[in-house]
Amino acid sequence: MTADAYCPALVRLPTARERLPTVAVPTIALFTGALALGSFATWLSLVRQVPAWATVGLHTIAVVGMFVVLHECVHHSAGRLTWVNAVMGRLATPFVSAFGAFPAARHLHLHQHRHGREHLTAWDVRGPAWLLPLRWLTMDLWHVVTYLRRSDARPQLEVAEALAMLVLVPGTLVAVVGTGNAWSLFVVYLLPQRLALAALAWWYDWRPRRQAPGTRGYPEAHRRCPRLPFYRYPEAWQAEKAEAGPAAGEPAGEFHRLTVSEVRPLTSQAVLVTFDIPEELRAEFRFRPGQHVELRAVVDGEELRRRYAICSWPGEDRLGIAIKRVGRFSGYATGTLRPGDEIDVRPPAGGNALAPDSRHVVGLAAGIGIAPLLPMLAHALAAAPRARATLLYVNRRSEDTMFAAELTELARRFDGRLRVLHFRTDERDQDLRPARRPLPNIADALAICDERYYPGRLSAGQLRELLGRRLHPAKVDEWVLSAPADLAGVARNVLAEHHVPASAIHVEQFH
Ligand SMILES: Cc1cc2nc3c(=O)[nH]c(=O)nc-3n(C[C@H](O)[C@H](O)[C@H](O)COP(=O)(O)OP(=O)(O)OC[C@H]3O[C@@H](n4cnc5c(N)ncnc54)[C@H](O)[C@@H]3O)c2cc1C
């Protein structure tokens, strides 16, 4: 389980995924300020005939301000309402680029976030040193070319808008040149825009790739927490400074010898191993749902260390882990380990954290992937009385389904706030018997029943259907994927299609 999109430092920020206001006033203020500054500089240039060198700087600052607004809208951070982001993004785009369209820019930028540091338009981050400034000056053109190359796979309306903007804005510029105002256009629009783009490409794209890994600053913080609005960055930096402790995924603390108190079969292949935590170690073994412990044991003469998700409740004096038999260590744990045995366990570490104010969390688990998800979802529901959770749980058949009874009990206890969709790949499974046959439409079924059973794998089509209705991205705050790479990949692609930001997706990895 490695923290994928989120850094723990930012997860703990109060601002990282807090609910946005309907409209973000600082973003509106920045838009208005940039517009006013640009208008003032234009007035100075055209009416007061102030020399170009004096006004170009002001215009450039105004373009940078508009870029920040555009960027906020791309990440849906300009307000909770989608149309606010769409309108403001469209208004800001022509100031930032003479060739760009907002939806196309949004697609390219989010695509880049989803694919990590590998740059979609690497043209402006690589190349001979003397050529780079020229590349930065024309960064938006390269983005347009990249978008057009991908346009076959993009929605028609989005492509149409990109093409329309490609004709409209440059066409207007040509018309202005035709009226004999080429120099004014150059000074108040073209030159400042190019300078701003070059500065942004250098600062935002090129420079971060040459800094040491872990260097703090806006680009790095943004990469880890893309939806954090620009006006909360001072807080982010303060919180990062205050942050101490091991990095994500790093084990914390020394091994301690713990006594196994119970080994309970979950399925024919998996067991729940429980340890008693002695009084003196309780503080060190305090954990939050989603964390894991590392176990160490000598198996067949060789010392092995393996990590296992914690599968119990915070505050308990016991710590449970679910282990599925696949190889040497898990074979030993499921076959040989008995109550009363002692084993070395390293205190809890790593793991993804759900935001305390999430209203709706969706988990996707397959098989043993339920181990970290079960406590995460249960804790989220217990901590926030109005929170909801939906679990999409894929297993071969009922006998392979871990924690099935616990899930039924949780669904009953949380009284409609937890919904579980079981997908059974063995279509002869007893839970798929006629009385439990799914309703024709998954979303309708979800609305009336807390637990449903579906034959077959969870397909991209089914996910799309869910995202189109009950699990619409606007109604879900966080997604946790705890499944093998192929299924997690399908889910990530479908979420990406629906513009779910990478920051809202946590991936639990078991290797
Ligand atoms: C953060 C984190 C959390 C995790 N949480 C859990 C959890 O909650 N529950 C859980 O069960 N696991 C979890 N894992 C995985 C766990 O750490 C081990 O990797 C897993 O138990 C396998 O270890 P092993 O020694 O049994 O397998 P290994 O012996 O290391 O084998 C690894 C792979 O090789 C294959 N293999 C082994 N022997 C053979 C053979 N003779 N022939 C062919 N193939 C073979 C196995 O099928 C397996 O796929 C987690 C991993 C991480 C990183």
The ligand as an SDF file (V2000), in Angstrom:
LIG
                    3D

 53 58  0  0  0  0  0  0  0  0999 V2000
    1.8900   -2.1530    1.9210 C   0  0  0  0  0  0  0  0  0  0  0  0
    1.5170   -3.5950    1.7020 C   0  0  0  0  0  0  0  0  0  0  0  0
    0.4080   -4.1340    2.3250 C   0  0  0  0  0  0  0  0  0  0  0  0
    0.0620   -5.4530    2.1190 C   0  0  0  0  0  0  0  0  0  0  0  0
   -1.0360   -5.9480    2.7330 N   0  0  0  0  0  0  0  0  0  0  0  0
   -1.3570   -7.2460    2.5790 C   0  0  0  0  0  0  0  0  0  0  0  0
   -2.5010   -7.7950    3.2360 C   0  0  0  0  0  0  0  0  0  0  0  0
   -3.2260   -7.1130    3.9600 O   0  0  0  0  0  0  0  0  0  0  0  0
   -2.7530   -9.1200    3.0710 N   0  0  0  0  0  0  0  0  0  0  0  0
   -1.9670   -9.9310    2.2720 C   0  0  0  0  0  0  0  0  0  0  0  0
   -2.2560  -11.1140    2.1650 O   0  0  0  0  0  0  0  0  0  0  0  0
   -0.8980   -9.4170    1.6170 N   0  0  0  0  0  0  0  0  0  0  0  0
   -0.5640   -8.1160    1.7720 C   0  0  0  0  0  0  0  0  0  0  0  0
    0.5370   -7.6110    1.1560 N   0  0  0  0  0  0  0  0  0  0  0  0
    1.4010   -8.5340    0.3870 C   0  0  0  0  0  0  0  0  0  0  0  0
    2.3830   -9.2250    1.3530 C   0  0  0  0  0  0  0  0  0  0  0  0
    3.3080   -8.2800    1.8490 O   0  0  0  0  0  0  0  0  0  0  0  0
    3.2020  -10.3180    0.6800 C   0  0  0  0  0  0  0  0  0  0  0  0
    3.7950   -9.8260   -0.4810 O   0  0  0  0  0  0  0  0  0  0  0  0
    2.3570  -11.5110    0.3260 C   0  0  0  0  0  0  0  0  0  0  0  0
    1.8110  -12.0800    1.5020 O   0  0  0  0  0  0  0  0  0  0  0  0
    3.2100  -12.5540   -0.4010 C   0  0  0  0  0  0  0  0  0  0  0  0
    4.3310  -12.8690    0.3650 O   0  0  0  0  0  0  0  0  0  0  0  0
    4.8930  -14.3730    0.3790 P   0  0  0  0  0  0  0  0  0  0  0  0
    6.1830  -14.4090    1.0860 O   0  0  0  0  0  0  0  0  0  0  0  0
    3.8310  -15.2660    0.8630 O   0  0  0  0  0  0  0  0  0  0  0  0
    5.0650  -14.6230   -1.1680 O   0  0  0  0  0  0  0  0  0  0  0  0
    6.4660  -14.7630   -1.9170 P   0  0  0  0  0  0  0  0  0  0  0  0
    7.0960  -16.0360   -1.5440 O   0  0  0  0  0  0  0  0  0  0  0  0
    7.2270  -13.5270   -1.7350 O   0  0  0  0  0  0  0  0  0  0  0  0
    5.9000  -14.8840   -3.3760 O   0  0  0  0  0  0  0  0  0  0  0  0
    5.5250  -13.7330   -4.0880 C   0  0  0  0  0  0  0  0  0  0  0  0
    4.8580  -14.1560   -5.3870 C   0  0  0  0  0  0  0  0  0  0  0  0
    5.4990  -15.2220   -6.0040 O   0  0  0  0  0  0  0  0  0  0  0  0
    4.5880  -16.2840   -6.2210 C   0  0  0  0  0  0  0  0  0  0  0  0
    5.2320  -17.5300   -5.8490 N   0  0  0  0  0  0  0  0  0  0  0  0
    5.7630  -17.8560   -4.6770 C   0  0  0  0  0  0  0  0  0  0  0  0
    6.2190  -19.0900   -4.6810 N   0  0  0  0  0  0  0  0  0  0  0  0
    5.9840  -19.5730   -5.9060 C   0  0  0  0  0  0  0  0  0  0  0  0
    6.2350  -20.8090   -6.5310 C   0  0  0  0  0  0  0  0  0  0  0  0
    6.8450  -21.8400   -5.9190 N   0  0  0  0  0  0  0  0  0  0  0  0
    5.8410  -20.9590   -7.8090 N   0  0  0  0  0  0  0  0  0  0  0  0
    5.2310  -19.9730   -8.4580 C   0  0  0  0  0  0  0  0  0  0  0  0
    4.9670  -18.7780   -7.9220 N   0  0  0  0  0  0  0  0  0  0  0  0
    5.3410  -18.5920   -6.6640 C   0  0  0  0  0  0  0  0  0  0  0  0
    3.4390  -16.0550   -5.3150 C   0  0  0  0  0  0  0  0  0  0  0  0
    2.2380  -16.5030   -5.9050 O   0  0  0  0  0  0  0  0  0  0  0  0
    3.4470  -14.6050   -5.1620 C   0  0  0  0  0  0  0  0  0  0  0  0
    2.6470  -14.0290   -6.1650 O   0  0  0  0  0  0  0  0  0  0  0  0
    0.8730   -6.2710    1.3060 C   0  0  0  0  0  0  0  0  0  0  0  0
    1.9780   -5.7330    0.6810 C   0  0  0  0  0  0  0  0  0  0  0  0
    2.3040   -4.4120    0.8680 C   0  0  0  0  0  0  0  0  0  0  0  0
    3.5080   -3.8380    0.2000 C   0  0  0  0  0  0  0  0  0  0  0  0
  1  2  1  0
  2  3  1  0
  2 52  2  0
  3  4  2  0
  4  5  1  0
  4 50  1  0
  5  6  2  0
  6  7  1  0
  6 13  1  0
  7  8  2  0
  7  9  1  0
  9 10  1  0
 10 11  2  0
 10 12  1  0
 12 13  2  0
 13 14  1  0
 14 15  1  0
 14 50  1  0
 15 16  1  0
 16 17  1  0
 16 18  1  0
 18 19  1  0
 18 20  1  0
 20 21  1  0
 20 22  1  0
 22 23  1  0
 23 24  1  0
 24 25  2  0
 24 26  1  0
 24 27  1  0
 27 28  1  0
 28 29  2  0
 28 30  1  0
 28 31  1  0
 31 32  1  0
 32 33  1  0
 33 34  1  0
 33 48  1  0
 34 35  1  0
 35 36  1  0
 35 46  1  0
 36 37  1  0
 36 45  1  0
 37 38  2  0
 38 39  1  0
 39 40  1  0
 39 45  2  0
 40 41  1  0
 40 42  2  0
 42 43  1  0
 43 44  2  0
 44 45  1  0
 46 47  1  0
 46 48  1  0
 48 49  1  0
 50 51  2  0
 51 52  1  0
 52 53  1  0
M  END
$$$$
